[in-house]
Amino acid sequence: MRDPTSPASWVRYAVRVLESQAAAHSPRLDYVPRGDYRLRDSKETALSIKIMLERSANGCGGLGPRLLVRLYLGREPWEVFTESEKHLIRKTERRFRAELRRAGFLPDNNS
């Protein structure tokens, strides 16, 4: 599997991994190749993404990340958000993108 290349794809990856690894006997784990589970770092990566998303809220009480996740997962289209929500989503996305770049998940714009 290729690494995700955008903030939205990193959020979808984190949600998929955390949901699939929540239950030890989840049928979603069937496609994962057999091997030493301790060598896979997918859960740690997903948790890092989640923490960075929460950190990007910075002062909005967690509303920005919740709106961003609803948008990224396709639960609600862009048109249903109010102007203030759209502003909050843009602001949170900028911070989240900066966090992803700082952590090395996204390439730097200068390169």
Buried (B, 14 or more C-beta within 10 A) or exposed (E): EEEBEEBBEBBBBBBBBBEBBEEEEEEEEEEEEEEEEEEBEBBEBBBBBBEBBBEBBEEBEEEBBBBBBBBBEEEEEEEEBEEEBBEBBEBBBEBBBBBBBEEEBBEEEEE
